[in-house]
Amino acid sequence: MNRIYLDHAASTPLHPEVAQTMMDIMTGQFGNASSVHAFGRDAKRTVSAARDAVAASLGCKPEEIVFTSGGTESDNLALFGTATADGRTSGHIITTTTEHHAVLHACDELEKAGYEVTYVPVNGFGRVNPADVEAAIRPDTFLISMMYANNEIGVIQPIHEVGQIAREHGIVFHVDAVQAFGHIQIDCQSLPIDLLSVSGHKINGPQGMGALYIRQGTRIQPLMHGGLQEKKRRAGTENIAGIAGLAKAATLASASIEERSAYDTTLRQTLLKALGDTLGSDAFVINGDPEHSLPNVVNISFPAIGTETMLMNLDMEGIAAASGSACTSGSLELSHVLQAMNLPEDVLKSAIRFSFGLGNTTEEMEYTAQKIETIWKRLRTRY
């Protein structure tokens, strides 16, 4: 049986060059980067070189990069770190209804602690209107947090416009770029942003490894306390192999964004054309914004068949897809992203996310469409 992985938005296969970089560190370097002897200095040089590489991929200064355990920690450090900076204990935060749960659940906790949060709605395509963000600003608003690109539908948000609004009002602007990193060219120095989260496992790097960009001068209260690592912003012994792997993945991804974007677009178009040819365009619905979307993520509803049924049958055919965020795919709850878009119930209950990346081929897209046709014809009358 063919095994086809179409869930790259959840996690990506480790790039061979990244794996080799990490193996070289794990088998040849074991010093603590905080130690003053030669072994420690070797480790520190590895961390410094990695910081330079990640900074280069994000268009920022090396000292503006803080290594974390991944996107969730980066988001939490951005939100809680800003909320409690300079002794702040209250105030107003603006975010959107379609954020990742790393942001939404952090906001829940901040609300319990006495902060107030406004959740700006999205339109039927999943995109925010910058005017709605500006209308939500209050005198005590200190933070706006917004995704660069959505992990479930791939929609790209108007980051530049919202960033300019934040700048004009003197508000810290955090961007969750976990899904966008490696697919959109990011230049933190020119973007009107103050904080930006990224993660390694979305760009063929290691799981459990990420970073937070903190613009110079932005105040952050650390979440973890202990040593003096990361300029006192994130205590804990550095994950040297993970940091080196993240840097290698970031370098590879940044160097091939245009090439991979073009290929991902081809994969997407091949899948959609094949579905149109086999099922007909009336049999499925594409969720999201056709003009503002990542090329490697497509969310499709097959209203005649429920999400769980389609996923199970695809899995039996060796095809891995998802119902949405990997953090919630194990639950039977409807996607909060699609609900926020106010989509019809049959569309909500039949959505599947296909996401492409390293190793995928156009032949796999055509094969997937053929299998979907077989499943659809067999099950559409039973749902």
C-alpha positions as CSV (number, residue, x, y, z in Angstrom):
1,M,0.0,0.0,0.0
2,N,1.2,3.5,-0.8
3,R,1.6,5.7,2.3
4,I,1.1,9.4,1.6
5,Y,1.7,12.1,4.2
6,L,-0.5,15.1,3.6
7,D,-0.3,16.6,7.2
8,H,2.7,18.8,7.0
9,A,0.9,21.6,8.7
10,A,0.9,19.4,11.8
11,S,4.5,18.4,11.6
12,T,7.1,17.8,8.9
13,P,9.7,15.1,8.2
14,L,13.2,16.0,9.4
15,H,15.3,17.2,6.5
16,P,18.3,14.8,6.0
17,E,20.8,17.7,6.3
18,V,19.1,18.8,9.6
19,A,19.3,15.2,10.9
20,Q,23.0,15.1,10.1
21,T,23.6,18.4,11.7
22,M,21.9,17.3,14.9
23,M,23.6,13.9,14.9
24,D,27.0,15.6,14.6
25,I,26.2,17.6,17.7
26,M,24.7,14.7,19.7
27,T,27.7,12.4,19.0
28,G,30.5,15.0,19.1
29,Q,29.5,17.8,21.5
30,F,28.2,17.5,25.0
31,G,29.5,20.6,26.8
32,N,27.2,23.0,28.6
33,A,27.2,26.4,26.8
34,S,27.4,28.1,30.2
35,S,30.6,26.4,31.2
36,V,33.8,28.4,30.9
37,H,36.1,25.5,29.8
38,A,36.8,24.5,26.2
39,F,33.9,22.1,26.0
40,G,31.5,24.8,27.1
41,R,33.0,27.3,24.8
42,D,32.5,24.9,21.9
43,A,28.8,24.6,22.8
44,K,28.5,28.3,23.2
45,R,29.9,28.8,19.7
46,T,27.3,26.4,18.3
47,V,24.5,28.3,20.0
48,S,25.9,31.7,18.8
49,A,26.2,30.4,15.2
50,A,22.7,29.1,15.3
51,R,21.4,32.3,16.6
52,D,23.1,34.2,13.8
53,A,21.5,31.8,11.3
54,V,17.9,32.0,12.7
55,A,18.3,35.8,12.9
56,A,19.3,35.9,9.2
57,S,16.3,33.9,8.2
58,L,14.0,36.3,10.0
59,G,15.8,39.6,9.1
60,C,16.7,40.6,12.6
61,K,19.6,41.0,15.0
62,P,21.0,37.8,16.7
63,E,20.4,39.3,20.2
64,E,16.7,39.6,19.3
65,I,16.3,35.8,19.1
66,V,15.3,33.8,22.2
67,F,15.4,30.0,21.8
68,T,12.3,28.1,23.2
69,S,10.8,24.7,23.2
70,G,8.5,25.5,20.3
71,G,5.6,27.6,19.1
72,T,3.5,27.2,22.2
73,E,6.2,28.4,24.6
74,S,7.0,31.2,22.2
75,D,3.4,32.3,22.2
76,N,3.1,32.0,25.9
77,L,6.3,33.9,26.6
78,A,5.0,36.7,24.2
79,L,1.6,37.0,25.9
80,F,2.4,36.4,29.6
81,G,5.8,38.1,29.3
82,T,4.2,41.2,27.9
83,A,1.2,41.1,30.2
84,T,3.4,41.0,33.3
85,A,6.2,43.3,32.1
86,D,7.1,46.2,34.4
87,G,4.8,45.0,37.1
88,R,1.6,45.2,35.0
89,T,-1.3,43.3,36.6
90,S,-4.2,44.3,34.4
91,G,-5.1,45.8,31.0
92,H,-6.6,45.0,27.6
93,I,-5.4,42.6,24.9
94,I,-6.8,42.2,21.4
95,T,-6.6,38.9,19.5
96,T,-8.8,37.1,16.9
97,T,-11.3,34.3,17.0
98,T,-9.2,32.0,14.8
99,E,-5.9,32.0,16.7
100,H,-4.1,28.8,17.6
101,H,-5.0,27.5,21.1
102,A,-1.5,28.4,22.3
103,V,-2.8,32.0,22.1
104,L,-6.5,31.4,22.9
105,H,-5.8,29.3,26.0
106,A,-3.2,31.8,27.2
107,C,-5.7,34.5,26.8
108,D,-8.2,32.5,28.8
109,E,-5.7,32.3,31.7
110,L,-4.9,36.0,31.4
111,E,-8.7,36.7,31.7
112,K,-8.9,34.6,34.8
113,A,-6.0,36.7,36.2
114,G,-7.9,40.0,35.7
115,Y,-6.9,41.0,32.2
116,E,-9.5,41.8,29.5
117,V,-9.4,40.3,26.1
118,T,-11.3,41.3,22.9
119,Y,-11.6,38.6,20.2
120,V,-11.9,40.3,16.8
121,P,-14.1,38.3,14.4
122,V,-13.1,37.2,10.9
123,N,-15.1,37.2,7.6
124,G,-16.5,34.2,5.8
125,F,-13.0,33.6,4.3
126,G,-11.3,33.6,7.7
127,R,-9.6,37.0,7.3
128,V,-9.6,39.9,9.8
129,N,-10.6,43.4,8.8
130,P,-7.9,45.8,10.2
131,A,-10.6,48.4,10.9
132,D,-12.2,46.0,13.3
133,V,-8.9,45.7,15.2
134,E,-8.5,49.5,15.4
135,A,-12.1,49.8,16.6
136,A,-11.4,47.4,19.4
137,I,-8.5,49.5,20.8
138,R,-9.0,51.1,24.2
139,P,-6.9,53.4,26.3
140,D,-5.6,50.5,28.3
141,T,-4.8,48.2,25.3
142,F,-1.2,47.1,25.6
143,L,-1.0,44.1,23.3
144,I,-2.3,42.8,20.0
145,S,-1.7,39.2,19.1
146,M,-2.4,37.8,15.6
147,M,-1.5,34.8,13.4
148,Y,0.5,35.5,10.2
149,A,-1.1,32.5,8.5
150,N,-3.7,30.1,9.9
151,N,-2.7,26.5,10.6
152,E,-6.1,25.1,9.6
153,I,-7.1,27.0,6.5
154,G,-3.8,28.6,5.5
155,V,-5.3,32.1,5.3
156,I,-2.7,35.0,5.5
157,Q,-3.8,37.9,7.8
158,P,-3.1,41.6,7.0
159,I,-0.1,41.8,9.3
160,H,1.3,44.9,7.8
161,E,-1.9,46.9,8.2
162,V,-2.5,45.7,11.7
163,G,1.1,46.4,12.7
164,Q,0.9,49.9,11.5
165,I,-2.3,50.4,13.6
166,A,-0.5,49.0,16.6
167,R,2.5,51.3,16.0
168,E,0.3,54.4,15.7
169,H,-1.3,53.6,19.1
170,G,1.9,52.6,20.9
171,I,0.7,49.0,21.3
172,V,3.0,45.9,21.4
173,F,2.3,43.7,18.4
174,H,2.9,39.9,18.6
175,V,2.7,37.7,15.5
176,D,2.3,33.9,15.6
177,A,4.3,33.0,12.5
178,V,4.6,29.3,13.3
179,Q,2.7,28.3,10.1
180,A,4.0,31.1,7.9
181,F,7.7,30.6,8.8
182,G,9.5,29.1,5.8
183,H,6.6,29.7,3.5
184,I,6.6,33.5,3.6
185,Q,9.7,35.7,3.4
186,I,9.8,37.4,6.8
187,D,11.9,40.5,7.6
188,C,11.3,41.5,11.2
189,Q,13.2,44.7,10.9
190,S,11.0,46.1,8.2
191,L,7.7,44.6,9.5
192,P,5.8,46.7,12.1
193,I,6.0,44.0,14.7
194,D,7.5,43.6,18.1
195,L,7.3,39.8,18.8
196,L,7.2,36.9,16.5
197,S,6.9,33.1,17.2
198,V,8.4,30.3,15.1
199,S,8.8,26.6,15.5
200,G,11.2,24.1,14.0
201,H,9.0,21.1,13.3
202,K,6.9,23.1,10.7
203,I,10.0,23.6,8.4
204,N,11.5,20.1,8.4
205,G,13.4,20.9,11.7
206,P,13.2,19.2,15.1
207,Q,10.1,18.9,17.2
208,G,10.2,20.7,20.6
209,M,12.4,23.5,19.3
210,G,11.4,27.1,18.5
211,A,12.3,30.7,18.9
212,L,10.7,34.1,19.8
213,Y,11.9,37.3,18.1
214,I,11.8,40.1,20.6
215,R,12.4,43.5,19.0
216,Q,15.2,45.4,20.8
217,G,13.6,47.6,23.5
218,T,10.5,45.5,23.9
219,R,9.9,44.6,27.6
220,I,9.3,40.9,28.5
221,Q,9.0,39.3,31.9
222,P,10.5,35.8,31.7
223,L,8.3,32.7,32.4
224,M,11.2,30.5,33.6
225,H,13.6,31.4,36.3
226,G,16.9,29.8,37.1
227,G,20.1,30.5,35.1
228,L,21.1,33.5,33.1
229,Q,20.7,31.8,29.6
230,E,19.2,33.7,26.7
231,K,20.1,37.0,28.3
232,K,18.0,36.2,31.4
233,R,14.9,35.9,29.2
234,R,14.6,32.1,29.2
235,A,16.4,30.1,31.9
236,G,17.5,26.5,31.3
237,T,20.4,24.6,29.8
238,E,20.3,25.0,26.0
239,N,19.2,22.2,23.8
240,I,22.3,22.4,21.6
241,A,21.4,19.7,19.1
242,G,17.8,21.1,18.7
243,I,19.1,24.7,18.4
244,A,21.6,23.6,15.7
245,G,18.8,21.7,13.9
246,L,16.4,24.6,14.0
247,A,19.1,26.9,12.5
248,K,19.9,24.4,9.7
249,A,16.2,24.0,8.9
250,A,15.7,27.8,8.9
251,T,18.6,28.3,6.6
252,L,17.4,25.7,4.2
253,A,13.8,26.9,4.2
254,S,14.7,30.6,3.7
255,A,16.9,29.8,0.8
256,S,14.2,27.9,-1.1
257,I,11.0,29.7,-0.3
258,E,10.2,30.8,-3.8
259,E,11.0,27.4,-5.3
260,R,9.0,25.5,-2.7
261,S,6.1,27.9,-2.9
262,A,5.9,27.3,-6.7
263,Y,6.0,23.5,-6.2
264,D,3.4,23.6,-3.4
265,T,1.2,25.6,-5.6
266,T,1.5,22.9,-8.3
267,L,0.7,20.2,-5.8
268,R,-2.4,22.1,-4.6
269,Q,-3.6,22.8,-8.2
270,T,-3.1,19.2,-9.1
271,L,-5.2,17.9,-6.2
272,L,-8.0,20.4,-6.8
273,K,-8.1,19.8,-10.5
274,A,-8.1,16.0,-10.0
275,L,-11.0,16.3,-7.5
276,G,-12.9,18.5,-9.9
277,D,-12.3,16.0,-12.7
278,T,-13.4,13.0,-10.6
279,L,-16.1,14.3,-8.3
280,G,-17.2,17.5,-10.0
281,S,-16.9,20.9,-8.5
282,D,-20.3,20.6,-6.7
283,A,-19.1,17.8,-4.5
284,F,-16.6,19.8,-2.4
285,V,-16.1,23.2,-1.0
286,I,-12.7,25.0,-0.5
287,N,-12.6,26.8,2.9
288,G,-10.5,30.0,3.2
289,D,-9.5,33.0,1.2
290,P,-8.4,32.2,-2.4
291,E,-6.4,35.4,-2.7
292,H,-4.6,35.4,0.6
293,S,-3.5,31.9,1.5
294,L,-0.4,29.7,1.9
295,P,0.1,27.4,-1.1
296,N,0.8,24.3,1.0
297,V,-2.4,24.2,3.0
298,V,-5.9,23.6,1.6
299,N,-9.0,23.0,3.7
300,I,-11.7,21.1,1.8
301,S,-15.2,20.1,2.9
302,F,-17.0,17.1,1.3
303,P,-20.6,17.8,2.6
304,A,-21.8,14.3,1.7
305,I,-19.4,12.6,4.1
306,G,-18.5,13.5,7.7
307,T,-14.9,14.5,8.6
308,E,-14.2,11.5,10.9
309,T,-15.6,9.0,8.3
310,M,-13.5,10.5,5.5
311,L,-10.3,10.7,7.7
312,M,-10.7,7.0,8.8
313,N,-11.2,5.8,5.2
314,L,-8.3,7.9,3.9
315,D,-6.1,6.4,6.7
316,M,-7.1,2.9,5.6
317,E,-5.9,3.8,2.1
318,G,-2.6,4.9,3.6
319,I,-3.3,8.7,3.2
320,A,-2.7,10.9,6.2
321,A,-4.7,14.1,6.4
322,A,-6.3,16.0,9.3
323,S,-9.4,17.7,10.6
324,G,-7.6,20.8,11.7
325,S,-5.0,21.7,14.4
326,A,-2.8,18.7,15.5
327,C,-3.4,19.9,19.0
328,T,-7.1,19.2,18.8
329,S,-7.5,16.7,16.0
330,G,-7.9,13.9,18.6
331,S,-11.1,15.5,19.8
332,L,-14.6,15.4,18.2
333,E,-15.2,19.1,18.5
334,L,-15.9,21.2,15.4
335,S,-13.1,23.4,14.3
336,H,-13.2,26.8,16.1
337,V,-11.7,28.4,13.0
338,L,-14.4,27.2,10.7
339,Q,-17.1,28.0,13.3
340,A,-15.7,31.6,13.5
341,M,-16.2,31.8,9.7
342,N,-19.9,31.0,10.2
343,L,-19.9,28.3,7.6
344,P,-22.9,26.0,7.0
345,E,-23.2,23.0,9.3
346,D,-22.7,20.4,6.5
347,V,-19.4,22.3,5.6
348,L,-18.3,22.4,9.2
349,K,-18.9,18.8,9.8
350,S,-17.1,17.5,6.7
351,A,-13.9,19.6,6.6
352,I,-10.5,18.0,5.9
353,R,-7.1,19.8,5.9
354,F,-4.5,18.6,3.3
355,S,-1.1,20.1,3.7
356,F,2.0,19.5,1.5
357,G,5.7,19.5,1.8
358,L,9.0,17.6,1.5
359,G,8.6,14.4,-0.4
360,N,5.1,14.9,-1.9
361,T,4.6,14.5,-5.6
362,T,1.9,15.4,-8.2
363,E,1.3,11.6,-8.6
364,E,0.4,11.4,-5.0
365,M,-2.1,14.2,-5.4
366,E,-3.8,12.4,-8.3
367,Y,-3.8,9.1,-6.4
368,T,-5.3,10.9,-3.4
369,A,-8.1,12.3,-5.5
370,Q,-8.8,8.9,-7.0
371,K,-9.1,7.4,-3.5
372,I,-11.4,10.2,-2.4
373,E,-13.6,9.6,-5.4
374,T,-13.8,5.9,-4.4
375,I,-14.7,6.7,-0.8
376,W,-17.1,9.4,-1.8
377,K,-19.0,7.2,-4.2
378,R,-19.2,4.4,-1.6
379,L,-20.2,6.4,1.4
380,R,-22.1,9.5,0.2
381,T,-25.5,7.9,0.5
382,R,-24.8,6.6,4.1
383,Y,-24.0,9.9,5.8
